[in-house]
């Protein structure tokens, strides 16, 4: 979100994504066999990527990724 991303595109088993992301999934075509498993391409908008239920359940805070500049500064300081 900080860099203007509108969502996430990926490929997975339909039931796995539907379990964790309850809303906002846009399926990008029918399921196809990938390495012997039926998988499907998807797009999930940024607002739906971090389901509140799972964040509370697993104690995931509001910030999970560091700013690239902050990581570089910390690496130089170490």
C-alpha distances in whole Angstrom, upper triangle without the diagonal:
4,5,5,5,7,8,11,14,17,21,22,25,25,26,24,20,22,23,20,17,20,18,16,17,18,21,22,25,28,28,30,32,30,32,34,31,30,27,24,21,18,15,13,10,7,9,12,11,12,15,17,20,19,17,20,23,22,21,17,15,12,11,12,11,12,12,14,16,17,18,20,21,22,24,26,27,28
4,6,7,10,12,14,17,20,24,25,28,28,29,27,24,25,26,23,21,23,22,20,21,22,25,25,29,31,32,33,35,32,34,37,34,33,30,27,24,22,18,16,14,11,12,15,14,15,18,19,23,22,19,22,25,23,22,18,16,13,11,12,10,11,9,11,13,14,15,17,18,20,21,23,24,26
4,6,9,11,13,16,19,23,25,28,28,30,27,24,26,27,24,22,25,23,20,21,22,24,24,27,30,31,32,33,31,33,36,34,32,29,27,23,21,18,16,14,12,14,17,15,17,20,22,25,24,22,25,27,26,25,21,19,16,14,15,12,12,10,11,13,15,16,17,19,20,22,23,25,26
4,6,9,12,15,18,22,24,27,27,28,26,23,25,26,23,21,23,21,18,19,19,22,21,25,28,29,30,32,30,33,35,33,31,28,25,22,19,15,14,12,10,12,15,14,16,19,21,25,24,22,25,28,26,26,22,20,17,16,17,15,15,14,15,17,18,19,21,23,24,25,27,29,30
4,6,8,11,14,18,20,23,23,25,23,20,21,23,20,18,20,18,15,16,16,18,18,22,25,25,27,29,27,29,31,29,28,24,21,18,15,12,11,9,7,11,13,12,14,17,20,23,22,20,24,26,25,24,21,20,17,16,16,14,15,14,15,18,19,20,21,24,25,26,28,29,30
4,7,10,13,17,19,22,21,23,22,18,19,21,19,16,18,15,12,13,13,16,16,19,22,23,25,27,26,29,31,28,26,23,20,16,13,10,9,6,6,9,11,11,13,16,18,21,21,20,23,25,25,25,21,20,18,17,17,16,18,18,19,21,23,23,25,27,28,29,31,33,34
4,7,10,14,16,18,17,19,18,14,16,18,15,13,15,13,10,10,11,13,13,17,20,20,22,24,23,25,27,25,23,19,16,13,10,7,5,4,4,8,8,8,11,14,17,19,18,18,21,23,22,22,19,19,17,16,16,15,18,18,19,22,23,23,25,27,28,29,31,33,33
4,7,10,12,15,15,17,15,12,14,16,14,12,15,14,11,10,10,12,12,16,18,18,19,21,19,22,24,21,20,16,14,11,8,6,5,6,7,10,10,8,11,14,17,19,18,18,21,22,21,22,19,19,18,17,16,15,18,18,19,22,23,23,25,27,28,28,31,33,33
4,7,10,13,13,16,15,12,14,17,15,13,16,15,12,10,9,10,9,12,15,15,16,18,16,19,21,19,17,13,11,7,6,4,7,9,10,14,12,11,14,16,20,22,20,20,24,24,23,25,22,23,21,21,19,18,21,21,21,25,26,25,27,30,30,30,33,35,35
4,7,10,11,14,12,10,13,15,14,13,16,16,14,11,11,10,10,12,14,13,13,15,13,15,17,15,14,10,8,6,6,7,9,12,13,16,14,12,15,17,21,22,20,21,24,24,23,25,22,23,22,22,19,19,22,23,23,27,27,26,28,31,31,30,33,36,35
4,7,9,12,11,9,12,15,14,14,16,17,15,12,12,10,9,11,11,10,10,11,9,12,14,11,10,6,5,4,6,9,11,15,16,19,16,14,17,19,22,23,20,22,25,25,24,26,23,26,25,25,22,22,25,26,26,30,31,29,31,34,34,33,36,38,37
4,6,9,7,7,10,12,12,12,15,16,15,12,13,11,11,12,12,9,10,11,9,11,12,9,8,5,6,7,8,11,12,16,17,19,16,14,17,17,21,21,19,21,24,23,22,24,22,25,25,25,22,22,26,27,28,31,32,30,32,35,35,34,37,39,38
4,6,6,7,9,10,12,13,14,16,16,13,14,11,13,13,11,8,10,10,10,12,11,8,6,4,6,9,10,13,14,18,20,21,18,16,18,18,22,21,19,21,24,22,22,25,24,26,27,27,24,25,29,31,31,35,35,33,36,39,38,37,41,42,41
4,6,6,6,9,11,11,12,13,13,10,11,9,11,12,10,8,11,12,12,15,14,11,8,6,6,9,9,12,13,16,18,19,16,15,17,17,20,19,18,21,23,22,22,25,24,26,26,27,25,26,29,31,32,36,36,34,37,40,39,39,42,44,43
4,6,5,6,9,10,11,13,14,12,14,12,15,15,14,11,14,15,15,17,16,12,10,9,10,12,12,15,15,18,20,20,16,16,17,16,19,17,16,19,21,20,20,23,22,25,26,27,25,26,30,32,33,37,37,35,38,41,39,39,43,44,43
4,5,5,7,9,11,13,14,12,14,13,16,17,16,13,15,15,15,16,16,12,12,10,11,12,12,14,13,17,18,18,15,13,15,14,17,16,14,17,19,17,17,20,19,22,23,24,21,23,27,29,30,34,33,32,34,37,36,36,39,41,39
4,5,5,6,8,10,11,8,11,11,13,15,15,13,15,16,16,18,18,14,13,10,10,10,9,11,10,13,14,15,11,10,12,11,15,14,13,15,18,17,17,20,18,21,21,21,20,21,25,27,28,31,31,30,33,35,34,35,38,39,38
4,6,5,6,8,10,8,11,11,14,15,15,14,17,18,18,20,20,16,14,12,11,12,11,12,11,14,15,15,11,11,13,11,15,14,13,16,18,17,18,21,19,22,22,23,22,23,27,29,31,34,34,33,36,38,37,38,41,42,41
4,6,6,10,12,11,14,14,18,19,18,17,19,20,20,21,21,17,16,14,14,16,14,15,13,16,17,16,13,12,13,10,13,11,10,14,16,14,15,18,17,20,21,22,21,23,27,29,31,34,34,32,36,38,36,37,41,41,40
4,6,9,11,11,14,15,18,20,20,18,21,22,21,22,23,19,18,16,15,16,13,14,12,14,14,14,10,9,9,7,10,9,7,10,13,12,12,15,14,17,17,19,17,19,23,25,27,31,30,29,32,34,33,34,37,38,37
4,6,8,7,11,12,16,18,18,18,20,22,21,23,24,20,19,16,14,14,11,11,8,11,11,11,7,7,8,6,10,10,9,12,14,14,15,17,15,17,17,18,17,19,23,25,27,30,30,29,32,34,33,34,37,38,38
4,7,8,11,13,17,19,19,19,22,24,23,26,26,22,20,18,16,16,13,13,10,12,13,12,8,10,10,8,10,10,11,13,15,15,16,18,17,19,19,21,20,22,26,28,30,33,33,32,35,37,36,38,41,41,41
4,6,9,12,15,17,18,19,22,24,24,27,27,24,21,18,16,16,12,11,9,10,11,10,6,9,11,9,11,12,13,15,17,18,19,21,19,20,19,21,21,22,26,27,29,32,32,32,35,37,37,38,41,42,42
4,6,10,13,15,17,18,21,24,23,26,27,24,21,18,15,14,10,8,6,6,9,8,6,8,11,10,13,15,15,17,19,20,21,22,20,21,19,21,21,22,25,26,28,31,31,31,34,36,36,37,40,41,41
4,6,9,12,14,14,17,20,20,23,23,20,17,14,11,10,7,6,5,8,11,11,8,9,12,12,15,16,16,18,21,21,22,23,21,22,21,22,21,22,26,27,28,31,32,31,34,36,36,37,40,41,41
4,6,9,11,13,16,19,19,23,23,20,17,14,10,9,6,5,6,9,12,13,11,12,16,16,19,20,20,21,24,25,25,27,24,26,24,25,24,24,27,28,29,32,33,33,35,38,38,38,41,43,43
4,6,8,9,12,15,16,19,20,17,14,11,7,6,4,6,9,12,15,16,14,14,18,18,21,22,21,23,26,26,26,28,26,28,26,27,26,26,29,30,31,34,35,34,36,39,39,39,42,44,44
4,7,9,11,15,15,19,20,17,14,11,7,5,5,7,10,13,16,18,16,16,20,21,24,25,24,26,29,29,29,31,28,30,28,28,27,27,30,30,30,34,35,34,36,39,39,39,42,44,44
4,7,9,13,14,18,18,16,12,10,7,7,8,11,14,17,20,22,20,20,23,24,27,28,27,29,32,31,31,34,31,33,32,32,30,30,33,34,34,37,39,38,39,42,43,42,45,47,47
4,6,10,12,16,16,13,10,9,6,8,10,13,16,19,22,24,21,21,25,24,28,28,27,29,32,32,32,34,32,34,33,34,32,32,35,36,36,40,41,39,41,44,44,44,47,49,48
4,7,9,13,12,9,6,5,4,8,10,14,16,20,23,24,21,21,24,24,27,27,26,28,31,30,30,33,31,33,33,33,31,31,34,35,35,39,40,38,40,44,43,43,46,48,47
4,6,10,9,8,5,6,6,9,12,16,19,22,25,27,24,23,26,26,30,30,28,30,33,32,31,34,32,35,34,34,32,32,35,36,36,39,40,39,40,44,43,42,45,48,47
4,6,6,5,4,6,9,11,15,18,21,25,27,29,26,25,27,28,31,31,29,31,34,32,31,34,33,35,35,35,32,32,35,37,36,40,41,39,40,44,43,42,45,47,46
4,5,5,6,6,9,11,14,18,20,24,25,28,25,23,26,26,30,30,27,29,32,31,30,33,31,33,33,33,30,29,32,34,33,37,38,35,37,40,40,38,42,44,43
4,6,8,9,12,14,18,21,23,27,28,30,28,25,28,28,32,31,28,30,33,32,30,33,31,34,35,34,31,30,33,35,34,38,38,36,37,41,40,38,41,44,42
4,7,9,13,15,19,22,24,28,30,32,29,27,29,29,33,31,29,31,34,32,31,34,33,36,36,36,33,33,36,38,37,41,41,39,40,44,43,41,45,47,45
4,6,10,13,16,19,21,25,27,28,25,23,26,26,29,28,26,28,31,29,28,31,30,33,33,33,30,31,34,36,35,39,40,37,39,43,42,40,44,46,44
4,7,11,13,17,19,23,25,27,23,22,24,24,28,27,25,28,30,29,28,31,30,33,33,33,30,31,34,36,36,39,40,38,40,43,42,41,45,47,45
4,7,10,13,15,19,21,23,20,19,21,22,25,25,23,25,28,27,26,29,27,30,30,30,27,27,31,32,32,36,36,35,37,40,39,39,42,44,43
4,6,10,13,16,19,21,18,17,20,20,24,24,22,25,28,27,26,29,27,29,28,28,26,26,30,31,31,35,36,34,36,39,39,38,41,43,43
4,7,10,14,16,18,16,15,19,19,23,24,22,24,27,27,26,28,26,28,27,26,24,24,27,28,28,32,33,32,33,37,36,36,39,41,41
4,7,10,13,15,13,12,15,16,20,21,20,21,25,24,24,26,23,25,24,24,22,22,25,26,27,30,31,30,32,35,35,35,38,40,40
4,7,10,12,10,10,14,15,19,20,19,20,23,24,24,25,22,23,22,22,20,20,23,24,24,28,29,28,30,33,33,33,36,38,38
4,6,8,6,6,10,11,15,17,16,17,20,21,21,22,19,20,18,19,18,18,21,22,23,27,27,27,29,32,32,32,35,37,37
4,5,6,7,10,12,15,17,17,17,20,21,21,22,19,19,17,17,17,17,20,20,22,25,26,26,28,30,31,32,34,36,36
4,5,5,8,10,13,16,15,15,18,20,19,19,16,16,13,14,14,14,17,17,19,22,22,23,25,27,27,28,31,32,33
4,6,7,9,10,14,14,13,16,18,18,18,15,15,12,14,15,16,18,19,21,24,24,25,28,29,29,31,33,34,35
4,6,6,9,11,12,12,15,16,17,17,15,15,14,15,15,17,20,21,23,26,26,26,29,31,31,32,35,36,36
4,6,9,12,11,11,14,15,15,16,13,14,12,13,12,13,17,18,20,24,23,23,26,28,28,29,32,33,33
4,6,9,8,7,10,12,11,12,9,10,9,11,10,13,16,18,20,23,23,22,26,27,27,28,31,32,31
4,6,6,6,9,10,11,12,10,12,11,14,14,16,20,22,24,27,26,26,29,31,30,31,35,35,35
4,6,5,6,9,10,10,9,10,10,13,14,17,20,22,25,28,26,27,30,31,30,32,35,35,35
4,6,5,6,9,10,10,12,13,16,16,19,23,25,28,31,29,29,32,34,32,34,37,37,36
4,5,5,6,8,8,11,12,14,14,17,20,23,26,29,27,26,30,31,30,31,35,34,34
4,6,5,6,5,7,9,11,11,14,17,20,23,26,24,24,27,28,27,28,32,31,31
4,6,5,7,8,10,13,14,17,20,23,26,28,26,26,30,31,29,31,34,33,33
4,6,8,11,13,16,15,19,22,25,28,30,28,28,31,32,30,32,35,35,34
4,6,9,12,14,13,16,19,22,25,27,25,24,28,29,27,28,32,31,30
4,6,10,11,11,15,17,21,23,26,23,23,27,27,25,27,30,29,28
4,7,8,8,11,14,17,20,22,20,20,24,24,22,24,28,27,26
4,6,7,10,13,15,19,20,18,18,22,23,21,23,26,25,25
4,7,9,11,14,17,19,17,18,21,22,21,23,26,25,26
4,6,8,10,13,15,13,14,18,18,17,19,22,22,22
4,7,10,12,15,13,13,17,18,16,18,21,21,21
4,7,9,12,11,10,13,15,14,15,19,19,19
4,6,8,7,7,10,11,11,12,15,16,16
4,5,5,6,9,10,11,13,15,16,17
4,5,5,6,9,10,11,13,14,16
4,5,5,6,9,10,11,12,14
4,5,5,6,9,10,11,12
4,5,5,6,9,10,11
4,5,5,6,9,10
4,5,5,6,9
4,5,5,6
4,5,5
4,5
4
